[in-house]
């Protein structure tokens, strides 16, 4: 992990811990550092800025910041940061939609989450960035109650923390706790729609993840994660094999957590109250169960997750009805009907998301296949088919923005001698190295292709003769300076209009042969054709 990424992640943690205003100032100053324009800064620092703006409550600014982060990630070809930017934008859009119904756009949210997931089909090598990307997607799906889609992302985030390069900061237990919590929420919603057997399946899964989290807790908050995991494990037993033990363990772990650093995480603690009440009722203590749930309902705030709030009110109504209260029946009937409608809505969103996923995966595979068909497998630059496609696009009258195009024809000197004396394997290594030199010698936006054998070509849209000669000489010098082998290239340079590229290619080829006849290891220029 580079220093900028490490610093950005630390700033994001500081913003989450309450220093959002200070983090915002530092992030914006850093982003403006290189050019003075914030949009030109690194995607990692844009990440810290999005987090800071979110903590400050400015969701519209956070969404705009995520847009800048996405542009930076694409500029850097950063797979993980691109995914993070998309999921950040999705979750901020969702929160803004909850505040302002005019901003609610479920299709846009789902499209961003699916695109964030598709982005990770390409490999992200940094496990820390990867785990952040997976978690962002998981959080977005979880907020939409798309549990089937969120769980694999939390699992993948956990697996990223198991890589050797990942620091031991306690995150492994955190993501296992996330999986346990997700399955408990899933069970709560299943109970509300009468799917009891399915709900118990998910409390069983929750217990498995929770016990594993308790065993793997480490890092500076190891005790907090261990206690939270044990609390979730106790909740998962309430509706199954050990209601009496759960009734004793849930309040004990809540009390310990309230003195161990989780006192502000009221959502996690409220999630456990319906399970506590169920455990008490199943243990033959209905009066205590009713008191627990009434205290929990009284502590609800407008910020409480609606599913937890609904589960508490429904449990309250169930307990009142069981105690013979006639007033509970109408509320319970209405609540069950509403829960069924919300469950159906969830399934519609799930179907939409899965349809989007299928389309995105097919599109990505098609793009990969098309890219592979236009890429030279030995060197990684474009092949002749890729060159032909690029030239067609460049010469099209409606897309040729630059009237002048420079062409570099590059050919190795005495390449047959390298193959004969050092072997074809070494010859392949030299070709790869020359391709890399040429790729780094050209400008941003230029195009490099291998025509076959030891012949390469570079297309420089908008470059005049002077700029093209500079690139050509830089290439000649860089190849001659390679220390692993003694290799040289001859480069021919020609410029001409975009609509006559074939003629310009011919002139560049002629200039390359002139360089060879002059002894090689040099660039030769054809007279401008413009």
N, C-alpha and C positions, 0 to 999 in steps of 0.2 A: 504494500500500500504506500502511495506517495505521500509526502508531507502535507500537501494541500488537502488531500482527502481526509487524512487523519485529523487535521486541524478543523476541517468543516464538520466532521462527525462529533468532535468534542464541543464545538460551538452549538450544534443542534441539541446535544445533551444539556448544555447550560441553558439554552432557551426553554427547554422542557422543564427545567428545574426552577424557573422563575426569573431568569435574567434575559428575557426576550428583547427588551429595548436595547440593552448593551450589545447583544449578539447582532441585532439588526444593523446597528451602526458599524460594527467591525466588519460584518459581511459585505455591506455596501461599499465601504472604503476599500476593502480587498478587491472586490469585483471591478472597481474603477481603476485599480492600480496600474494595469499595463497600458491601456489606451485612453483612459478617462471616460470611456463609455461602459456602463454597467453590463450591457448585453454581451460584451466581449470577454467577460470573466469566465472562470472554469465552472463546469456544471456542479461540481461538489460544493462550491461556495454558494451557488444558487439554491442548493438543497437546504443549507443552513438558513438562508434568507426566507424560504418558503415556511420553514418550521417556525421561525421567529414571528413572521407576520401572522401566522395562524394563532400562535399563542397570544398575540396582541389583539386578536379578534377581528382583524381586517381581512375577511375572506376574499373579497374581490381583488385586493392587492396580492393576496397569496396565490390566487388563480393566475393573475398576470405574471407573477414571479415564476410559477410553474411553466408557463409558456416560454419564458426566457431560458429556463433550465432545459426544457426540451430542445430548443434551438441549439444551446451549447452542447448538449449531449450528442446531437446529430453531427455537429461540427467536429466533435472529438471522436466520433464513431464509438461512443461509450454505450454499450448494450445495457449494462446495469443501471446507469444513470438515466438513460432514456425510459426504461421501465419505471424507475422511481418517479420521474417527472409526470408520466401519464397517470400513475396511481394516485399521486399527490393531487393532481388536478381533479381527478374523479372524486376523491373523498371530500375535497373542498367544495366542489360543485354540489355534492349531495348535501353537505351541511348548509350551504347557502340556500339550497332549495327548501330545506326544512324551515329556514327563517323567513323566506320570501317565496310564496308559492309560484309567483311569476317566473322564478329562476329554476323551478324544478324541471329537470330534463333527464329522465331515467335512461333514455336511449343514449344520450351523450355520455352519461356516467358509465353505462355498460360498455360502450364502444371504447372508452379510455382504458377500462380495466382489462378488457379482452386484448386490446393492442399492447398493453403492458405485459400481459402474459405471453403473447406471441413474440414480443421482442426478445424474451429469454430463451426462445428456441435456438438462437445463436448463443454461443457459450460466453458467460461472464467469468473471467478468471479469478477476480478478487472475491473471496468468500464473504467478506464483510459487506461489500456493495451488493453482492448477490442476496445475502440474507435480508438486507434492508429492502431490496426490490421485491422479494417474495412476500415479506411481511406487509408491505404497502398494498399489494394485490389482495392478500388474505384479509386485511382489515376492511378494504372496500367491499369485498364479497360478503364478509360477516355483517357489515352494517346493513346490507340488503337482505340479510337472512338467507343467503345462498350458501348454506352450510356445506353442501356437496362440493362446491368450488373453492371454498375457503380452506377446508381441511387439508387438501393436498398441498396448498401453498404454505401453510404453517409447517407441515411435515418437511417440505423442501427447505424452508428456512432453518429448521432444526438440523437437517442433514448438512447444510452449509457450515453450521457451527462445529460440526464434527471433523472438518478438515484440519489438517495439521497447521495450516497457516492462520487459523482463526484464534484470536486471543482468548484466554480463559477469563471471561468477564461475567459469567453467570447467565449468559444468554441462552445456553442450551436448556436450562431448567425453565427459563421464561417462556420459550416457545412450546415446551411440553405442557406448561400450565395453560398457555393459550389454547392448545388442543383440548385439554380437559375442560376448560371453560366453554369453548365452542360446543362441545358435545352436551354439556349441561344445559346450555341455552336451547340447543336443538331438542333436548328431551322436554324442557318446559313447554315449548311450542307444540310438540307432539301430544303432550298431556292435554293441552287446551283443545285439541281437535279430536280427542278420544282415542288416539292411537297408542294405547298403553304398552303393548308388547314392544313396539318400535322404540318407544321412549326408554324402556328398560335396557334395550340393546345399546343405546347411546350412553346411558349412565354406566354401563359395564365398560364401554370404551373409555369413558372419562376416567374411571378408576385406574385403568391400565396406564394411561398417560400420566395421571397424577402421581401414582406410586413411583413411576420411572423418574419423574421430575424431582421428587423428594430424594431419590437416591443419587441424582446427578447434580444437585444444587452445589454451586461453587461460586467463587468470585466474592466481591465486597458485600453483596446482598444475599449471600447464600442462605442465611437463616430465614430471611423474609420469604424467599422462594420455597424453601423447605416447608415452612408453616402454611403458606398458601396452597402448596401441593397437597399437604395432608388434610387441609380443610376441604379441598375439592374431592379428595378421596372419601372423606367422611360423608359429604353430600351425596356422592354416587351410591353409597350403601343404604341411604334412607328409604329408598323405594324397593329394596331387594332383600339381601340376606341378613342385614344387621341394623334394623331400625333403632334398637336400644343403644347399641354402641354409637351410632351416628348421633342420636339425641344427646349423648354425653360429650362427644368429641367436637361437634360443630361449635357450640358456644365456647368451649375451651380454646379452640384454635383461633376463633374470632377475637377473644380477649387477648391472647398472646400477640396476635397481629396488630392489634390496636396500640400495643406498647412497643412494637418492633419496626415501625417505619411504614406501615400501610394504613395509617389512620385516615389519610386523605382519599384512599381508594374506596369510596363508599359503594360504587357500583358492584365491585367484587363481593363486598360483604352483604349487600342487599340481595344479590343473586342467591346466596346461601339460605336466606330466611324461609322461602317456600319449602326447601328440602328439610330444614330444621322442624318446621311445623308438621310436615308429613311424618317425620321420624317420631315426633312426640305423639301424634295421633295414633300411629301404628304401634306405639309402645303402651297404649292404654292411658294416655295423659291428655285428653282432649282440651281440658281447661287451659293447661299450659300452652298447648298448640295455638289456641285462639289468642292468648295474651301475646305470644311471640309475633304472630302475624299482625295483630292490631298495632303493636309498637312499630313494626316495620312500615305499615301503611301510613302511620302518623309521621314517619320520618322522611317520606317521599318528598322530593323537590321537583321543580319544573325541568331540571336537567337530567333527571333519572331516565335511563333507557326505557322506552315505552313497553318493550317486551317484559322486562323485569317488573315494571309497574303493573302491567296486565296480569302477570303471573301472581303477584301478591294479592291483587284485588280478587282474582278468581279463587285463590286458595282461601281467602277470607270468606268469600261467599259459600264455598263448599263446606267449610267448617261451621258456618252459621246454619246452613241448611241441615247438616248432620245433627246439629243441636236442636233442630225442630223449629227454627225461626222461619216463619212464612214470608218475611220481608226479603229473604235472600233469593227466593226462587225466580222472581222476574229479572233481577240483576244477573243471575247466573245464566238464565236463558238468553238474555240479550248478549252477554259476554261470549257465550259459546257460539252464537250466530256470527258475531263480529270476528271471532277468532277463525271461523271457517272461511269467511270472506277473505281475510288477510292471508290465510294459508293458500287459497286459490290464487290470489295476486302474486304471492311468492313463486308459485309454480309457473305462472305466466312469465315472470322475470327470468326464472331459471331457464325456461324454454328459449327465450330470446337470447340470453347469454350463450347458451350452448350452440344455438344456430350461428351466432356471430363467431364463436370459437371455431366451429367446423369450417366456415368460410375462410377465416383468417389463416388457419393451418394449411388449407388447400392453396390459398394464394401464396403463402410463404414458400411452400414446397415448389410451386410452379416457378416462383422467382429464383429459388435456389437452383432448380434444374436449368433455367434459362441462363443464369449467371455461370453455372458450370460449363454449359455448352459454349460460352463465349470467353472462357478463361483457359490459358495455357496451363496444364497441370504441373509442368516442371517448374516454371518460374513464378506462377501466380499472377502474371500480368495478362492482359487480353490476348486472345489468339486472333487469327485472321478473320474469323467470323465476327468476333467482337469489334475488330477494327472496321470491317465493312458496315456494321450496324451504326457505329459512331459516325463514320463518314457520311452515311445517308442522312442522319439527323443533322449533321453540321451543314451539309450542302442544301438542305431543304429551304426554299425561298422564305417560308414563313417562320423559320426558326434561326436563320443565320443572322444573329445580332452583330457579329464581328465580320466586317467585309474582308479583312486580311487574315490569312492563316499561314503560320510557319510550319514547315515539316523538317524533321531530323531523320535521316536514314543512318542507322548505326550498324556497323558490321565489325566483327572481331578480326584482328590481324593474326594470321598464322594459327587459327584455332585448331586446324588439323594436327599441327605439331603438338599441341597440348594433349589432344586425345591420344595420339600415337605414343607419346613419351610418358604421360602420367596416367593414362587409362580413361575410359569413358565415364567412370564414376566421378573422377576429378573434373572432367570436362563439364559434367552436369552441375557440379558445385560452382564452377566458374561462371556458367551461364546464369545460375541463380544470383550470384553476386553482382554480375553486370546488370541484370534486371533491377536489382535493388538500388544500385548506384544511379541508374537512369531514372528510376521512380523518384528518388530523393533529389535529383539534380533539376528536374523540371519544376514548374510553378504549380501552385494550387489551381485545379481546374484543367490542367493539361492531361493528355492521354498517352499511355504507353502500351505498345503491343509487341509481341514476338511473332514474326512472320514465319519462322521455321529455321531450323539449324541455328546459326549464330547471327541471324539477322533480326534487328529490332527497328521499330519506328516510333517516333514521338510526334504528336500533333499538338501545336501550340496555338489555340485560337486567339486572335487579336494581337499576336506578337509581331513586331516589326523585325527587320533584318538584324538590327543591333542586339535586341533582346534574345533572338534565336541564336546568334553567334555566341553570346555570353553563356547560354545554357549548354551549347555544344562544347565549348571549351571547358566548362565545368565538368562535363561528363568525361571528356578525354583525360583531364588531370586526375579525376577521382579514380578512374579505372587504372591508370598508370600508377597511382599511389597505393593500390591494394597490396598488402604485405604478404598475404598467404600464397599468392602466385604471381608470376611475371606475365601480365596480360596487357594488351593494348587494344584500342578501337580506332577505327576511322569513321568520321562523322561527316555526312553531307547535309548542307543546309540550303533550303529554298523557301521563298515566300510567294504567295499568290492569292487571288481572290477565292473566297469560299466556294464559289460555284464552279471553279476549275481545279478541284483538288487532285484529280487524276494526273493532270499535267504537272502540278507542283510536286507530287510524289515522284514522277519520272525525273524531274530536274534535280531533286534531292538525291535520288539514286545515282545520277550521273556525277554529282558533286562528290558523293562518297567514294566512287571509283577513282576520281581524280585525286582524292586524299590518299588512297591506297597506292596509286602510281607514284605519288610524291614521297613514299616511304612509310606511310601509315602513322599511327599515333598522333593524329592531328585532325582538325576540322577544315573543311573546304566549303566555300559558299558559292552558290549560283547567283547570278545577277537577279535582282528583284523583278518579279513579273507583274507587280501592281501598277 
